[in-house]
Amino acid sequence: MIACLKTFTNLKKNLKYVSNSCESAFSNGPIEGINRKIKALKRICYGFKNMVHFYARILLIVK
């Protein structure tokens, strides 16, 4: 019961932000996905001798 009351209190306090996030079409999800792919590539390609090849590989993955 107390957890439910706390949830509604937090929702009431942040209602403006919650409604704004529901109305907005913008999300940082695509950017986070690109960052995740680049970090995975950095783990896989440890030891690239040429940074130009590394950047080219990033461009291939992102597109």
PDBQT receptor file of N, H, CA, C and O in Angstrom, charges set to zero:
ATOM      1  N   MET A   1       0.825  -1.196   0.000  1.00  0.00    +0.000 N 
ATOM      2  CA  MET A   1       0.000   0.000   0.000  1.00  0.00    +0.000 C 
ATOM      3  C   MET A   1       0.865   1.253   0.000  1.00  0.00    +0.000 C 
ATOM      4  O   MET A   1       0.577   2.216  -0.711  1.00  0.00    +0.000 OA
ATOM      5  N   ILE A   2       1.933   1.235   0.807  1.00  0.00    +0.000 N 
ATOM      6  H   ILE A   2       2.167   0.453   1.385  1.00  0.00    +0.000 HD
ATOM      7  CA  ILE A   2       2.806   2.407   0.894  1.00  0.00    +0.000 C 
ATOM      8  C   ILE A   2       3.559   2.611  -0.415  1.00  0.00    +0.000 C 
ATOM      9  O   ILE A   2       3.774   3.747  -0.838  1.00  0.00    +0.000 OA
ATOM     10  N   ALA A   3       3.966   1.504  -1.063  1.00  0.00    +0.000 N 
ATOM     11  H   ALA A   3       3.791   0.582  -0.719  1.00  0.00    +0.000 HD
ATOM     12  CA  ALA A   3       4.676   1.620  -2.339  1.00  0.00    +0.000 C 
ATOM     13  C   ALA A   3       3.769   2.243  -3.394  1.00  0.00    +0.000 C 
ATOM     14  O   ALA A   3       4.225   3.052  -4.201  1.00  0.00    +0.000 OA
ATOM     15  N   CYS A   4       2.506   1.877  -3.393  1.00  0.00    +0.000 N 
ATOM     16  H   CYS A   4       2.136   1.219  -2.737  1.00  0.00    +0.000 HD
ATOM     17  CA  CYS A   4       1.551   2.446  -4.342  1.00  0.00    +0.000 C 
ATOM     18  C   CYS A   4       1.383   3.936  -4.100  1.00  0.00    +0.000 C 
ATOM     19  O   CYS A   4       1.329   4.719  -5.048  1.00  0.00    +0.000 OA
ATOM     20  N   LEU A   5       1.302   4.328  -2.848  1.00  0.00    +0.000 N 
ATOM     21  H   LEU A   5       1.347   3.692  -2.078  1.00  0.00    +0.000 HD
ATOM     22  CA  LEU A   5       1.174   5.739  -2.504  1.00  0.00    +0.000 C 
ATOM     23  C   LEU A   5       2.414   6.513  -2.936  1.00  0.00    +0.000 C 
ATOM     24  O   LEU A   5       2.313   7.633  -3.436  1.00  0.00    +0.000 OA
ATOM     25  N   LYS A   6       3.580   5.912  -2.742  1.00  0.00    +0.000 N 
ATOM     26  H   LYS A   6       3.662   5.002  -2.336  1.00  0.00    +0.000 HD
ATOM     27  CA  LYS A   6       4.826   6.562  -3.136  1.00  0.00    +0.000 C 
ATOM     28  C   LYS A   6       4.894   6.715  -4.654  1.00  0.00    +0.000 C 
ATOM     29  O   LYS A   6       5.380   7.727  -5.159  1.00  0.00    +0.000 OA
ATOM     30  N   THR A   7       4.409   5.712  -5.375  1.00  0.00    +0.000 N 
ATOM     31  H   THR A   7       4.015   4.890  -4.965  1.00  0.00    +0.000 HD
ATOM     32  CA  THR A   7       4.402   5.770  -6.836  1.00  0.00    +0.000 C 
ATOM     33  C   THR A   7       3.526   6.910  -7.324  1.00  0.00    +0.000 C 
ATOM     34  O   THR A   7       3.927   7.676  -8.200  1.00  0.00    +0.000 OA
ATOM     35  N   PHE A   8       2.353   7.023  -6.768  1.00  0.00    +0.000 N 
ATOM     36  H   PHE A   8       2.027   6.402  -6.056  1.00  0.00    +0.000 HD
ATOM     37  CA  PHE A   8       1.451   8.097  -7.184  1.00  0.00    +0.000 C 
ATOM     38  C   PHE A   8       1.981   9.470  -6.785  1.00  0.00    +0.000 C 
ATOM     39  O   PHE A   8       1.772  10.449  -7.500  1.00  0.00    +0.000 OA
ATOM     40  N   THR A   9       2.658   9.543  -5.658  1.00  0.00    +0.000 N 
ATOM     41  H   THR A   9       2.828   8.747  -5.077  1.00  0.00    +0.000 HD
ATOM     42  CA  THR A   9       3.250  10.812  -5.245  1.00  0.00    +0.000 C 
ATOM     43  C   THR A   9       4.339  11.239  -6.225  1.00  0.00    +0.000 C 
ATOM     44  O   THR A   9       4.408  12.403  -6.620  1.00  0.00    +0.000 OA
ATOM     45  N   ASN A  10       5.185  10.293  -6.612  1.00  0.00    +0.000 N 
ATOM     46  H   ASN A  10       5.130   9.347  -6.290  1.00  0.00    +0.000 HD
ATOM     47  CA  ASN A  10       6.237  10.601  -7.587  1.00  0.00    +0.000 C 
ATOM     48  C   ASN A  10       5.654  10.962  -8.945  1.00  0.00    +0.000 C 
ATOM     49  O   ASN A  10       6.145  11.874  -9.610  1.00  0.00    +0.000 OA
ATOM     50  N   LEU A  11       4.612  10.254  -9.357  1.00  0.00    +0.000 N 
ATOM     51  H   LEU A  11       4.213   9.514  -8.816  1.00  0.00    +0.000 HD
ATOM     52  CA  LEU A  11       3.965  10.559 -10.631  1.00  0.00    +0.000 C 
ATOM     53  C   LEU A  11       3.357  11.955 -10.600  1.00  0.00    +0.000 C 
ATOM     54  O   LEU A  11       3.481  12.710 -11.564  1.00  0.00    +0.000 OA
ATOM     55  N   LYS A  12       2.715  12.291  -9.521  1.00  0.00    +0.000 N 
ATOM     56  H   LYS A  12       2.614  11.677  -8.738  1.00  0.00    +0.000 HD
ATOM     57  CA  LYS A  12       2.113  13.617  -9.393  1.00  0.00    +0.000 C 
ATOM     58  C   LYS A  12       3.179  14.708  -9.417  1.00  0.00    +0.000 C 
ATOM     59  O   LYS A  12       2.980  15.769 -10.008  1.00  0.00    +0.000 OA
ATOM     60  N   LYS A  13       4.307  14.438  -8.772  1.00  0.00    +0.000 N 
ATOM     61  H   LYS A  13       4.468  13.575  -8.293  1.00  0.00    +0.000 HD
ATOM     62  CA  LYS A  13       5.392  15.419  -8.720  1.00  0.00    +0.000 C 
ATOM     63  C   LYS A  13       6.034  15.619 -10.098  1.00  0.00    +0.000 C 
ATOM     64  O   LYS A  13       6.458  16.727 -10.426  1.00  0.00    +0.000 OA
ATOM     65  N   ASN A  14       6.107  14.560 -10.899  1.00  0.00    +0.000 N 
ATOM     66  H   ASN A  14       5.762  13.660 -10.632  1.00  0.00    +0.000 HD
ATOM     67  CA  ASN A  14       6.791  14.607 -12.195  1.00  0.00    +0.000 C 
ATOM     68  C   ASN A  14       5.827  14.504 -13.370  1.00  0.00    +0.000 C 
ATOM     69  O   ASN A  14       6.237  14.105 -14.460  1.00  0.00    +0.000 OA
ATOM     70  N   LEU A  15       4.584  14.846 -13.181  1.00  0.00    +0.000 N 
ATOM     71  H   LEU A  15       4.251  15.170 -12.296  1.00  0.00    +0.000 HD
ATOM     72  CA  LEU A  15       3.571  14.689 -14.226  1.00  0.00    +0.000 C 
ATOM     73  C   LEU A  15       3.905  15.489 -15.473  1.00  0.00    +0.000 C 
ATOM     74  O   LEU A  15       3.677  15.021 -16.588  1.00  0.00    +0.000 OA
ATOM     75  N   LYS A  16       4.435  16.677 -15.301  1.00  0.00    +0.000 N 
ATOM     76  H   LYS A  16       4.619  17.058 -14.395  1.00  0.00    +0.000 HD
ATOM     77  CA  LYS A  16       4.779  17.517 -16.457  1.00  0.00    +0.000 C 
ATOM     78  C   LYS A  16       5.822  16.816 -17.338  1.00  0.00    +0.000 C 
ATOM     79  O   LYS A  16       5.716  16.829 -18.564  1.00  0.00    +0.000 OA
ATOM     80  N   TYR A  17       6.817  16.213 -16.710  1.00  0.00    +0.000 N 
ATOM     81  H   TYR A  17       6.903  16.203 -15.713  1.00  0.00    +0.000 HD
ATOM     82  CA  TYR A  17       7.885  15.553 -17.463  1.00  0.00    +0.000 C 
ATOM     83  C   TYR A  17       7.409  14.253 -18.101  1.00  0.00    +0.000 C 
ATOM     84  O   TYR A  17       7.815  13.917 -19.214  1.00  0.00    +0.000 OA
ATOM     85  N   VAL A  18       6.563  13.536 -17.409  1.00  0.00    +0.000 N 
ATOM     86  H   VAL A  18       6.232  13.808 -16.506  1.00  0.00    +0.000 HD
ATOM     87  CA  VAL A  18       6.033  12.279 -17.948  1.00  0.00    +0.000 C 
ATOM     88  C   VAL A  18       5.156  12.556 -19.165  1.00  0.00    +0.000 C 
ATOM     89  O   VAL A  18       5.274  11.875 -20.183  1.00  0.00    +0.000 OA
ATOM     90  N   SER A  19       4.279  13.553 -19.065  1.00  0.00    +0.000 N 
ATOM     91  H   SER A  19       4.183  14.106 -18.238  1.00  0.00    +0.000 HD
ATOM     92  CA  SER A  19       3.413  13.870 -20.201  1.00  0.00    +0.000 C 
ATOM     93  C   SER A  19       4.217  14.417 -21.374  1.00  0.00    +0.000 C 
ATOM     94  O   SER A  19       3.878  14.165 -22.530  1.00  0.00    +0.000 OA
ATOM     95  N   ASN A  20       5.282  15.166 -21.083  1.00  0.00    +0.000 N 
ATOM     96  H   ASN A  20       5.558  15.370 -20.144  1.00  0.00    +0.000 HD
ATOM     97  CA  ASN A  20       6.133  15.685 -22.150  1.00  0.00    +0.000 C 
ATOM     98  C   ASN A  20       6.828  14.555 -22.886  1.00  0.00    +0.000 C 
ATOM     99  O   ASN A  20       6.940  14.597 -24.111  1.00  0.00    +0.000 OA
ATOM    100  N   SER A  21       7.297  13.548 -22.166  1.00  0.00    +0.000 N 
ATOM    101  H   SER A  21       7.206  13.514 -21.171  1.00  0.00    +0.000 HD
ATOM    102  CA  SER A  21       7.978  12.431 -22.821  1.00  0.00    +0.000 C 
ATOM    103  C   SER A  21       7.001  11.589 -23.635  1.00  0.00    +0.000 C 
ATOM    104  O   SER A  21       7.404  10.981 -24.627  1.00  0.00    +0.000 OA
ATOM    105  N   CYS A  22       5.739  11.538 -23.248  1.00  0.00    +0.000 N 
ATOM    106  H   CYS A  22       5.412  12.033 -22.443  1.00  0.00    +0.000 HD
ATOM    107  CA  CYS A  22       4.745  10.791 -24.020  1.00  0.00    +0.000 C 
ATOM    108  C   CYS A  22       4.341  11.532 -25.284  1.00  0.00    +0.000 C 
ATOM    109  O   CYS A  22       4.052  10.900 -26.300  1.00  0.00    +0.000 OA
ATOM    110  N   GLU A  23       4.315  12.857 -25.244  1.00  0.00    +0.000 N 
ATOM    111  H   GLU A  23       4.550  13.370 -24.419  1.00  0.00    +0.000 HD
ATOM    112  CA  GLU A  23       3.918  13.656 -26.396  1.00  0.00    +0.000 C 
ATOM    113  C   GLU A  23       5.044  13.840 -27.398  1.00  0.00    +0.000 C 
ATOM    114  O   GLU A  23       4.786  13.993 -28.592  1.00  0.00    +0.000 OA
ATOM    115  N   SER A  24       6.275  13.827 -26.938  1.00  0.00    +0.000 N 
ATOM    116  H   SER A  24       6.484  13.703 -25.968  1.00  0.00    +0.000 HD
ATOM    117  CA  SER A  24       7.415  14.093 -27.805  1.00  0.00    +0.000 C 
ATOM    118  C   SER A  24       7.728  12.875 -28.660  1.00  0.00    +0.000 C 
ATOM    119  O   SER A  24       7.607  11.734 -28.214  1.00  0.00    +0.000 OA
ATOM    120  N   ALA A  25       8.133  13.141 -29.897  1.00  0.00    +0.000 N 
ATOM    121  H   ALA A  25       8.231  14.068 -30.259  1.00  0.00    +0.000 HD
ATOM    122  CA  ALA A  25       8.497  12.066 -30.808  1.00  0.00    +0.000 C 
ATOM    123  C   ALA A  25      10.000  11.813 -30.785  1.00  0.00    +0.000 C 
ATOM    124  O   ALA A  25      10.490  10.938 -31.499  1.00  0.00    +0.000 OA
ATOM    125  N   PHE A  26      10.726  12.556 -29.986  1.00  0.00    +0.000 N 
ATOM    126  H   PHE A  26      10.329  13.267 -29.406  1.00  0.00    +0.000 HD
ATOM    127  CA  PHE A  26      12.177  12.432 -29.947  1.00  0.00    +0.000 C 
ATOM    128  C   PHE A  26      12.602  11.424 -28.900  1.00  0.00    +0.000 C 
ATOM    129  O   PHE A  26      12.001  11.318 -27.831  1.00  0.00    +0.000 OA
ATOM    130  N   SER A  27      13.658  10.680 -29.232  1.00  0.00    +0.000 N 
ATOM    131  H   SER A  27      14.146  10.766 -30.101  1.00  0.00    +0.000 HD
ATOM    132  CA  SER A  27      14.201   9.695 -28.313  1.00  0.00    +0.000 C 
ATOM    133  C   SER A  27      15.704   9.596 -28.539  1.00  0.00    +0.000 C 
ATOM    134  O   SER A  27      16.176   9.808 -29.656  1.00  0.00    +0.000 OA
ATOM    135  N   ASN A  28      16.446   9.284 -27.509  1.00  0.00    +0.000 N 
ATOM    136  H   ASN A  28      16.063   9.112 -26.602  1.00  0.00    +0.000 HD
ATOM    137  CA  ASN A  28      17.875   9.098 -27.676  1.00  0.00    +0.000 C 
ATOM    138  C   ASN A  28      18.217   7.635 -27.935  1.00  0.00    +0.000 C 
ATOM    139  O   ASN A  28      19.388   7.257 -27.896  1.00  0.00    +0.000 OA
ATOM    140  N   GLY A  29      17.223   6.824 -28.194  1.00  0.00    +0.000 N 
ATOM    141  H   GLY A  29      16.272   7.131 -28.226  1.00  0.00    +0.000 HD
ATOM    142  CA  GLY A  29      17.439   5.407 -28.461  1.00  0.00    +0.000 C 
ATOM    143  C   GLY A  29      18.332   5.120 -29.654  1.00  0.00    +0.000 C 
ATOM    144  O   GLY A  29      19.240   4.297 -29.540  1.00  0.00    +0.000 OA
ATOM    145  N   PRO A  30      18.110   5.771 -30.813  1.00  0.00    +0.000 N 
ATOM    146  CA  PRO A  30      18.995   5.511 -31.953  1.00  0.00    +0.000 C 
ATOM    147  C   PRO A  30      20.454   5.873 -31.681  1.00  0.00    +0.000 C 
ATOM    148  O   PRO A  30      21.356   5.150 -32.106  1.00  0.00    +0.000 OA
ATOM    149  N   ILE A  31      20.696   6.967 -30.987  1.00  0.00    +0.000 N 
ATOM    150  H   ILE A  31      19.964   7.554 -30.642  1.00  0.00    +0.000 HD
ATOM    151  CA  ILE A  31      22.066   7.365 -30.666  1.00  0.00    +0.000 C 
ATOM    152  C   ILE A  31      22.702   6.361 -29.725  1.00  0.00    +0.000 C 
ATOM    153  O   ILE A  31      23.871   6.012 -29.888  1.00  0.00    +0.000 OA
ATOM    154  N   GLU A  32      21.943   5.889 -28.738  1.00  0.00    +0.000 N 
ATOM    155  H   GLU A  32      20.994   6.173 -28.606  1.00  0.00    +0.000 HD
ATOM    156  CA  GLU A  32      22.476   4.894 -27.815  1.00  0.00    +0.000 C 
ATOM    157  C   GLU A  32      22.796   3.590 -28.546  1.00  0.00    +0.000 C 
ATOM    158  O   GLU A  32      23.761   2.908 -28.201  1.00  0.00    +0.000 OA
ATOM    159  N   GLY A  33      21.999   3.243 -29.545  1.00  0.00    +0.000 N 
ATOM    160  H   GLY A  33      21.215   3.797 -29.825  1.00  0.00    +0.000 HD
ATOM    161  CA  GLY A  33      22.272   2.043 -30.331  1.00  0.00    +0.000 C 
ATOM    162  C   GLY A  33      23.564   2.159 -31.113  1.00  0.00    +0.000 C 
ATOM    163  O   GLY A  33      24.334   1.203 -31.202  1.00  0.00    +0.000 OA
ATOM    164  N   ILE A  34      23.799   3.336 -31.683  1.00  0.00    +0.000 N 
ATOM    165  H   ILE A  34      23.173   4.112 -31.611  1.00  0.00    +0.000 HD
ATOM    166  CA  ILE A  34      25.048   3.568 -32.423  1.00  0.00    +0.000 C 
ATOM    167  C   ILE A  34      26.231   3.497 -31.475  1.00  0.00    +0.000 C 
ATOM    168  O   ILE A  34      27.250   2.889 -31.801  1.00  0.00    +0.000 OA
ATOM    169  N   ASN A  35      26.109   4.114 -30.302  1.00  0.00    +0.000 N 
ATOM    170  H   ASN A  35      25.282   4.608 -30.037  1.00  0.00    +0.000 HD
ATOM    171  CA  ASN A  35      27.197   4.059 -29.321  1.00  0.00    +0.000 C 
ATOM    172  C   ASN A  35      27.499   2.627 -28.899  1.00  0.00    +0.000 C 
ATOM    173  O   ASN A  35      28.661   2.260 -28.729  1.00  0.00    +0.000 OA
ATOM    174  N   ARG A  36      26.457   1.818 -28.730  1.00  0.00    +0.000 N 
ATOM    175  H   ARG A  36      25.512   2.116 -28.869  1.00  0.00    +0.000 HD
ATOM    176  CA  ARG A  36      26.656   0.427 -28.341  1.00  0.00    +0.000 C 
ATOM    177  C   ARG A  36      27.398  -0.344 -29.422  1.00  0.00    +0.000 C 
ATOM    178  O   ARG A  36      28.276  -1.152 -29.121  1.00  0.00    +0.000 OA
ATOM    179  N   LYS A  37      27.046  -0.095 -30.690  1.00  0.00    +0.000 N 
ATOM    180  H   LYS A  37      26.332   0.561 -30.935  1.00  0.00    +0.000 HD
ATOM    181  CA  LYS A  37      27.722  -0.775 -31.799  1.00  0.00    +0.000 C 
ATOM    182  C   LYS A  37      29.193  -0.382 -31.873  1.00  0.00    +0.000 C 
ATOM    183  O   LYS A  37      30.051  -1.231 -32.115  1.00  0.00    +0.000 OA
ATOM    184  N   ILE A  38      29.489   0.896 -31.667  1.00  0.00    +0.000 N 
ATOM    185  H   ILE A  38      28.792   1.586 -31.471  1.00  0.00    +0.000 HD
ATOM    186  CA  ILE A  38      30.875   1.354 -31.718  1.00  0.00    +0.000 C 
ATOM    187  C   ILE A  38      31.684   0.751 -30.570  1.00  0.00    +0.000 C 
ATOM    188  O   ILE A  38      32.832   0.352 -30.767  1.00  0.00    +0.000 OA
ATOM    189  N   LYS A  39      31.100   0.681 -29.376  1.00  0.00    +0.000 N 
ATOM    190  H   LYS A  39      30.167   1.006 -29.215  1.00  0.00    +0.000 HD
ATOM    191  CA  LYS A  39      31.810   0.095 -28.244  1.00  0.00    +0.000 C 
ATOM    192  C   LYS A  39      32.072  -1.394 -28.469  1.00  0.00    +0.000 C 
ATOM    193  O   LYS A  39      33.138  -1.897 -28.115  1.00  0.00    +0.000 OA
ATOM    194  N   ALA A  40      31.109  -2.096 -29.052  1.00  0.00    +0.000 N 
ATOM    195  H   ALA A  40      30.243  -1.687 -29.340  1.00  0.00    +0.000 HD
ATOM    196  CA  ALA A  40      31.318  -3.510 -29.355  1.00  0.00    +0.000 C 
ATOM    197  C   ALA A  40      32.422  -3.676 -30.392  1.00  0.00    +0.000 C 
ATOM    198  O   ALA A  40      33.236  -4.593 -30.292  1.00  0.00    +0.000 OA
ATOM    199  N   LEU A  41      32.452  -2.801 -31.380  1.00  0.00    +0.000 N 
ATOM    200  H   LEU A  41      31.790  -2.055 -31.461  1.00  0.00    +0.000 HD
ATOM    201  CA  LEU A  41      33.493  -2.848 -32.401  1.00  0.00    +0.000 C 
ATOM    202  C   LEU A  41      34.869  -2.587 -31.786  1.00  0.00    +0.000 C 
ATOM    203  O   LEU A  41      35.853  -3.217 -32.171  1.00  0.00    +0.000 OA
ATOM    204  N   LYS A  42      34.935  -1.661 -30.833  1.00  0.00    +0.000 N 
ATOM    205  H   LYS A  42      34.136  -1.149 -30.520  1.00  0.00    +0.000 HD
ATOM    206  CA  LYS A  42      36.206  -1.380 -30.169  1.00  0.00    +0.000 C 
ATOM    207  C   LYS A  42      36.716  -2.604 -29.415  1.00  0.00    +0.000 C 
ATOM    208  O   LYS A  42      37.922  -2.848 -29.371  1.00  0.00    +0.000 OA
ATOM    209  N   ARG A  43      35.812  -3.369 -28.825  1.00  0.00    +0.000 N 
ATOM    210  H   ARG A  43      34.833  -3.170 -28.861  1.00  0.00    +0.000 HD
ATOM    211  CA  ARG A  43      36.227  -4.579 -28.115  1.00  0.00    +0.000 C 
ATOM    212  C   ARG A  43      36.706  -5.657 -29.087  1.00  0.00    +0.000 C 
ATOM    213  O   ARG A  43      37.679  -6.362 -28.820  1.00  0.00    +0.000 OA
ATOM    214  N   ILE A  44      36.014  -5.770 -30.209  1.00  0.00    +0.000 N 
ATOM    215  H   ILE A  44      35.224  -5.197 -30.426  1.00  0.00    +0.000 HD
ATOM    216  CA  ILE A  44      36.352  -6.807 -31.186  1.00  0.00    +0.000 C 
ATOM    217  C   ILE A  44      37.645  -6.473 -31.918  1.00  0.00    +0.000 C 
ATOM    218  O   ILE A  44      38.479  -7.353 -32.133  1.00  0.00    +0.000 OA
ATOM    219  N   CYS A  45      37.819  -5.232 -32.297  1.00  0.00    +0.000 N 
ATOM    220  H   CYS A  45      37.143  -4.517 -32.123  1.00  0.00    +0.000 HD
ATOM    221  CA  CYS A  45      38.925  -4.819 -33.156  1.00  0.00    +0.000 C 
ATOM    222  C   CYS A  45      40.092  -4.260 -32.353  1.00  0.00    +0.000 C 
ATOM    223  O   CYS A  45      40.769  -3.336 -32.804  1.00  0.00    +0.000 OA
ATOM    224  N   TYR A  46      40.324  -4.793 -31.206  1.00  0.00    +0.000 N 
ATOM    225  H   TYR A  46      39.774  -5.543 -30.839  1.00  0.00    +0.000 HD
ATOM    226  CA  TYR A  46      41.439  -4.315 -30.395  1.00  0.00    +0.000 C 
ATOM    227  C   TYR A  46      42.746  -4.596 -31.127  1.00  0.00    +0.000 C 
ATOM    228  O   TYR A  46      43.023  -5.740 -31.488  1.00  0.00    +0.000 OA
ATOM    229  N   GLY A  47      43.545  -3.564 -31.347  1.00  0.00    +0.000 N 
ATOM    230  H   GLY A  47      43.320  -2.635 -31.055  1.00  0.00    +0.000 HD
ATOM    231  CA  GLY A  47      44.843  -3.730 -31.981  1.00  0.00    +0.000 C 
ATOM    232  C   GLY A  47      44.865  -3.357 -33.442  1.00  0.00    +0.000 C 
ATOM    233  O   GLY A  47      45.794  -3.747 -34.150  1.00  0.00    +0.000 OA
ATOM    234  N   PHE A  48      43.876  -2.613 -33.932  1.00  0.00    +0.000 N 
ATOM    235  H   PHE A  48      43.121  -2.296 -33.357  1.00  0.00    +0.000 HD
ATOM    236  CA  PHE A  48      43.966  -2.124 -35.301  1.00  0.00    +0.000 C 
ATOM    237  C   PHE A  48      45.217  -1.282 -35.445  1.00  0.00    +0.000 C 
ATOM    238  O   PHE A  48      45.457  -0.391 -34.630  1.00  0.00    +0.000 OA
ATOM    239  N   LYS A  49      46.019  -1.545 -36.466  1.00  0.00    +0.000 N 
ATOM    240  H   LYS A  49      45.825  -2.268 -37.128  1.00  0.00    +0.000 HD
ATOM    241  CA  LYS A  49      47.241  -0.771 -36.663  1.00  0.00    +0.000 C 
ATOM    242  C   LYS A  49      46.964   0.566 -37.321  1.00  0.00    +0.000 C 
ATOM    243  O   LYS A  49      47.730   1.515 -37.153  1.00  0.00    +0.000 OA
ATOM    244  N   ASN A  50      45.878   0.646 -38.066  1.00  0.00    +0.000 N 
ATOM    245  H   ASN A  50      45.256  -0.125 -38.203  1.00  0.00    +0.000 HD
ATOM    246  CA  ASN A  50      45.587   1.852 -38.819  1.00  0.00    +0.000 C 
ATOM    247  C   ASN A  50      44.219   2.390 -38.375  1.00  0.00    +0.000 C 
ATOM    248  O   ASN A  50      43.202   1.713 -38.524  1.00  0.00    +0.000 OA
ATOM    249  N   MET A  51      44.207   3.600 -37.833  1.00  0.00    +0.000 N 
ATOM    250  H   MET A  51      45.034   4.150 -37.712  1.00  0.00    +0.000 HD
ATOM    251  CA  MET A  51      42.958   4.189 -37.356  1.00  0.00    +0.000 C 
ATOM    252  C   MET A  51      42.004   4.519 -38.504  1.00  0.00    +0.000 C 
ATOM    253  O   MET A  51      40.791   4.565 -38.297  1.00  0.00    +0.000 OA
ATOM    254  N   VAL A  52      42.521   4.745 -39.688  1.00  0.00    +0.000 N 
ATOM    255  H   VAL A  52      43.506   4.708 -39.855  1.00  0.00    +0.000 HD
ATOM    256  CA  VAL A  52      41.663   5.030 -40.842  1.00  0.00    +0.000 C 
ATOM    257  C   VAL A  52      40.762   3.828 -41.122  1.00  0.00    +0.000 C 
ATOM    258  O   VAL A  52      39.583   3.988 -41.435  1.00  0.00    +0.000 OA
ATOM    259  N   HIS A  53      41.328   2.618 -41.006  1.00  0.00    +0.000 N 
ATOM    260  H   HIS A  53      42.287   2.488 -40.751  1.00  0.00    +0.000 HD
ATOM    261  CA  HIS A  53      40.518   1.412 -41.203  1.00  0.00    +0.000 C 
ATOM    262  C   HIS A  53      39.466   1.271 -40.110  1.00  0.00    +0.000 C 
ATOM    263  O   HIS A  53      38.347   0.828 -40.369  1.00  0.00    +0.000 OA
ATOM    264  N   PHE A  54      39.829   1.647 -38.894  1.00  0.00    +0.000 N 
ATOM    265  H   PHE A  54      40.739   2.007 -38.684  1.00  0.00    +0.000 HD
ATOM    266  CA  PHE A  54      38.880   1.592 -37.788  1.00  0.00    +0.000 C 
ATOM    267  C   PHE A  54      37.716   2.542 -38.029  1.00  0.00    +0.000 C 
ATOM    268  O   PHE A  54      36.560   2.169 -37.832  1.00  0.00    +0.000 OA
ATOM    269  N   TYR A  55      38.014   3.774 -38.457  1.00  0.00    +0.000 N 
ATOM    270  H   TYR A  55      38.953   4.077 -38.617  1.00  0.00    +0.000 HD
ATOM    271  CA  TYR A  55      36.954   4.750 -38.737  1.00  0.00    +0.000 C 
ATOM    272  C   TYR A  55      36.093   4.304 -39.919  1.00  0.00    +0.000 C 
ATOM    273  O   TYR A  55      34.880   4.509 -39.925  1.00  0.00    +0.000 OA
ATOM    274  N   ALA A  56      36.728   3.695 -40.913  1.00  0.00    +0.000 N 
ATOM    275  H   ALA A  56      37.714   3.527 -40.908  1.00  0.00    +0.000 HD
ATOM    276  CA  ALA A  56      35.954   3.184 -42.055  1.00  0.00    +0.000 C 
ATOM    277  C   ALA A  56      35.006   2.080 -41.598  1.00  0.00    +0.000 C 
ATOM    278  O   ALA A  56      33.867   1.998 -42.060  1.00  0.00    +0.000 OA
ATOM    279  N   ARG A  57      35.478   1.241 -40.698  1.00  0.00    +0.000 N 
ATOM    280  H   ARG A  57      36.403   1.307 -40.323  1.00  0.00    +0.000 HD
ATOM    281  CA  ARG A  57      34.635   0.161 -40.177  1.00  0.00    +0.000 C 
ATOM    282  C   ARG A  57      33.456   0.730 -39.385  1.00  0.00    +0.000 C 
ATOM    283  O   ARG A  57      32.347   0.200 -39.456  1.00  0.00    +0.000 OA
ATOM    284  N   ILE A  58      33.695   1.803 -38.635  1.00  0.00    +0.000 N 
ATOM    285  H   ILE A  58      34.596   2.233 -38.578  1.00  0.00    +0.000 HD
ATOM    286  CA  ILE A  58      32.611   2.455 -37.902  1.00  0.00    +0.000 C 
ATOM    287  C   ILE A  58      31.566   2.979 -38.882  1.00  0.00    +0.000 C 
ATOM    288  O   ILE A  58      30.366   2.796 -38.672  1.00  0.00    +0.000 OA
ATOM    289  N   LEU A  59      32.019   3.631 -39.952  1.00  0.00    +0.000 N 
ATOM    290  H   LEU A  59      32.993   3.779 -40.122  1.00  0.00    +0.000 HD
ATOM    291  CA  LEU A  59      31.069   4.167 -40.934  1.00  0.00    +0.000 C 
ATOM    292  C   LEU A  59      30.269   3.061 -41.596  1.00  0.00    +0.000 C 
ATOM    293  O   LEU A  59      29.089   3.247 -41.893  1.00  0.00    +0.000 OA
ATOM    294  N   LEU A  60      30.892   1.909 -41.835  1.00  0.00    +0.000 N 
ATOM    295  H   LEU A  60      31.851   1.758 -41.594  1.00  0.00    +0.000 HD
ATOM    296  CA  LEU A  60      30.160   0.785 -42.418  1.00  0.00    +0.000 C 
ATOM    297  C   LEU A  60      29.103   0.242 -41.473  1.00  0.00    +0.000 C 
ATOM    298  O   LEU A  60      28.019  -0.147 -41.909  1.00  0.00    +0.000 OA
ATOM    299  N   ILE A  61      29.407   0.212 -40.196  1.00  0.00    +0.000 N 
ATOM    300  H   ILE A  61      30.287   0.528 -39.842  1.00  0.00    +0.000 HD
ATOM    301  CA  ILE A  61      28.452  -0.328 -39.225  1.00  0.00    +0.000 C 
ATOM    302  C   ILE A  61      27.299   0.635 -38.995  1.00  0.00    +0.000 C 
ATOM    303  O   ILE A  61      26.151   0.208 -38.867  1.00  0.00    +0.000 OA
ATOM    304  N   VAL A  62      27.591   1.935 -38.940  1.00  0.00    +0.000 N 
ATOM    305  H   VAL A  62      28.523   2.282 -39.044  1.00  0.00    +0.000 HD
ATOM    306  CA  VAL A  62      26.565   2.927 -38.608  1.00  0.00    +0.000 C 
ATOM    307  C   VAL A  62      25.547   3.077 -39.738  1.00  0.00    +0.000 C 
ATOM    308  O   VAL A  62      24.364   3.291 -39.473  1.00  0.00    +0.000 OA
ATOM    309  N   LYS A  63      25.973   2.972 -40.954  1.00  0.00    +0.000 N 
ATOM    310  H   LYS A  63      26.934   2.798 -41.170  1.00  0.00    +0.000 HD
ATOM    311  CA  LYS A  63      25.055   3.189 -42.081  1.00  0.00    +0.000 C 
ATOM    312  C   LYS A  63      24.164   2.044 -42.340  1.00  0.00    +0.000 C 
ATOM    313  O   LYS A  63      23.345   2.094 -43.257  1.00  0.00    +0.000 OA
TER     314      LYS A  63
